[in-house]
Amino acid sequence: MAQHHSESGRAVPTAVRWLRQGESAVLVLAALVLLGLAVLLLCHGVAVIIGEAFGGQMDQLGVHALDKVLLVMMILEIVATVAISIESHVLSAEPFLLIGIIAAIRRMLLITAETAALDDAAKFQRVMAELALLAFTVVCLALAVWILRRSAERDARRGAEG
C-alpha cells in the first residue's frame, strides 16, 4: 500500500488519507447545510419581527428577535467548530462549551419573557427552579472554558520554556 509522509515525518497509509479526505468532505457538506439553515432562520426571524412590528405585537418583538439571533449564533458557532475540525482534524471542546452557554442563555431569556404572564405560584416556582439550574449551568460551562484556556496557556508556557 502506498504511503505518504505527514508533517511530523511519519508515514501515513493511503487508506488513512482517504478516510481523512472523506471526513473533510462530509464536514464541508454539514457546514454548508448549517450555513443554509442559519440564513433561512435569519430570514424567517426578520420576517417574523417585521410582521410583529407592523402587526402591533411589540411586546414579543424583542423576545423573538433575540431568540432568532441567538439561535443563528449557535449554528454559526457550530459551523466555526466544523471549520476548525476540517482544518486541524482535531475536535476541540471549547466551541461546544460556548454553544452550551449561548443555548442556556437563550433559554433563560425566553423563560424570563414568558414568565411575565404567569399567575400560578406553582408554575412560577418551577420556572424559577429551571432558571436557577440554567444559571448554574452557565456558570459551570464558563468555568470549564476558563479552565481550558488556562490549561492551554500553561501548556504554551511549558512548551516555550522547554
C-alpha positions as CSV (number, residue, x, y, z in Angstrom):
1,M,0.0,0.0,0.0
2,A,1.3,3.4,-0.9
3,Q,2.3,5.7,1.9
4,H,2.9,9.4,2.2
5,H,4.5,11.4,4.9
6,S,2.8,13.6,7.4
7,E,4.1,16.9,8.7
8,S,5.7,15.0,11.6
9,G,7.6,12.9,9.1
10,R,5.7,9.7,9.9
11,A,4.3,7.5,7.1
12,V,0.6,7.8,6.5
13,P,-1.1,4.9,4.8
14,T,-3.3,5.8,1.7
15,A,-6.4,4.4,3.5
16,V,-6.0,6.9,6.3
17,R,-5.6,9.8,3.9
18,W,-8.8,8.7,2.1
19,L,-10.6,8.5,5.4
20,R,-9.5,12.0,6.3
21,Q,-10.5,13.3,2.9
22,G,-13.9,11.6,3.2
23,E,-14.3,13.1,6.7
24,S,-13.4,16.5,5.4
25,A,-15.9,16.2,2.6
26,V,-18.7,15.2,4.9
27,L,-17.9,18.0,7.3
28,V,-17.9,20.5,4.5
29,L,-21.3,19.3,3.4
30,A,-22.6,19.5,7.0
31,A,-21.2,23.0,7.4
32,L,-22.9,24.1,4.1
33,V,-26.2,22.7,5.3
34,L,-25.8,24.5,8.7
35,L,-25.0,27.8,6.9
36,G,-28.1,27.4,4.7
37,L,-30.1,26.8,7.9
38,A,-28.7,29.8,9.6
39,V,-29.6,32.0,6.6
40,L,-33.1,30.6,6.4
41,L,-33.6,31.1,10.2
42,L,-32.3,34.7,10.0
43,C,-34.6,35.5,7.0
44,H,-37.6,33.9,8.9
45,G,-36.7,35.8,12.0
46,V,-36.6,39.1,10.1
47,A,-40.0,38.3,8.5
48,V,-41.5,37.5,12.0
49,I,-40.0,40.6,13.5
50,I,-41.3,42.8,10.7
51,G,-44.7,41.1,10.9
52,E,-44.9,41.7,14.7
53,A,-43.7,45.3,14.4
54,F,-46.4,46.1,11.8
55,G,-49.0,44.0,13.5
56,G,-48.7,45.9,16.7
57,Q,-47.3,43.0,18.7
58,M,-44.4,44.9,20.2
59,D,-44.4,43.1,23.5
60,Q,-43.0,39.9,21.8
61,L,-40.8,41.7,19.3
62,G,-37.6,41.8,21.3
63,V,-38.0,38.2,22.6
64,H,-38.4,36.8,19.1
65,A,-35.6,38.9,17.7
66,L,-33.3,37.8,20.5
67,D,-34.4,34.2,20.1
68,K,-33.6,34.0,16.4
69,V,-30.3,35.9,16.7
70,L,-29.1,33.6,19.4
71,L,-30.2,30.5,17.5
72,V,-28.3,31.7,14.4
73,M,-25.2,32.5,16.6
74,M,-25.3,28.9,18.0
75,I,-25.5,27.5,14.4
76,L,-22.6,29.7,13.3
77,E,-20.5,28.6,16.3
78,I,-21.1,25.0,15.2
79,V,-20.0,25.9,11.7
80,A,-16.9,27.5,13.0
81,T,-16.2,24.4,15.0
82,V,-16.6,22.3,11.9
83,A,-14.2,24.5,10.0
84,I,-11.6,24.2,12.7
85,S,-12.1,20.4,12.7
86,I,-11.7,20.3,8.9
87,E,-8.5,22.3,9.1
88,S,-6.8,20.6,12.1
89,H,-8.5,17.2,12.2
90,V,-8.8,17.8,16.0
91,L,-12.1,18.2,17.9
92,S,-11.9,21.0,20.4
93,A,-14.2,21.1,23.4
94,E,-14.3,24.9,23.9
95,P,-16.6,25.8,21.0
96,F,-19.1,23.2,22.2
97,L,-19.0,24.8,25.7
98,L,-19.6,28.2,24.2
99,I,-22.6,26.8,22.2
100,G,-23.9,25.4,25.5
101,I,-23.6,28.8,27.2
102,I,-25.4,30.5,24.3
103,A,-28.1,27.9,24.4
104,A,-28.6,28.2,28.2
105,I,-28.7,32.0,28.0
106,R,-31.2,31.8,25.1
107,R,-33.5,29.6,27.1
108,M,-33.2,31.8,30.2
109,L,-34.2,34.9,28.1
110,L,-37.2,33.0,26.6
111,I,-38.3,31.8,30.0
112,T,-38.0,35.2,31.5
113,A,-40.1,36.8,28.8
114,E,-42.7,34.1,29.0
115,T,-42.9,34.2,32.8
116,A,-44.2,37.8,32.9
117,A,-47.7,36.4,32.2
118,L,-47.6,33.7,34.9
119,D,-50.1,34.0,37.7
120,D,-49.9,30.4,39.1
121,A,-47.5,30.2,42.1
122,A,-46.6,26.5,41.5
123,K,-45.7,27.2,37.8
124,F,-43.7,30.2,38.9
125,Q,-41.7,28.1,41.3
126,R,-40.9,25.6,38.6
127,V,-39.8,28.3,36.3
128,M,-37.6,29.8,38.9
129,A,-36.0,26.4,39.6
130,E,-35.4,26.0,35.9
131,L,-33.8,29.5,35.7
132,A,-31.6,28.7,38.7
133,L,-30.5,25.4,37.1
134,L,-29.7,27.2,33.8
135,A,-27.8,29.9,35.6
136,F,-25.8,27.2,37.4
137,T,-25.2,25.5,34.0
138,V,-23.9,28.8,32.5
139,V,-21.5,29.3,35.4
140,C,-20.2,25.7,35.2
141,L,-19.7,26.0,31.4
142,A,-18.0,29.4,31.8
143,L,-15.7,27.9,34.4
144,A,-14.9,25.0,32.1
145,V,-13.9,27.4,29.3
146,W,-11.7,29.3,31.8
147,I,-10.0,26.1,32.9
148,L,-9.4,25.0,29.2
149,R,-7.9,28.4,28.4
150,R,-5.7,28.5,31.5
151,S,-4.6,24.9,30.7
152,A,-3.7,25.9,27.1
153,E,-1.8,29.0,28.4
154,R,0.1,26.8,30.9
155,D,1.0,24.2,28.2
156,A,2.2,27.0,25.9
157,R,4.4,28.4,28.6
158,R,5.8,25.0,29.3
159,G,6.5,24.5,25.6
160,A,8.3,27.8,25.3
161,E,10.4,27.0,28.4
162,G,11.4,23.5,27.5
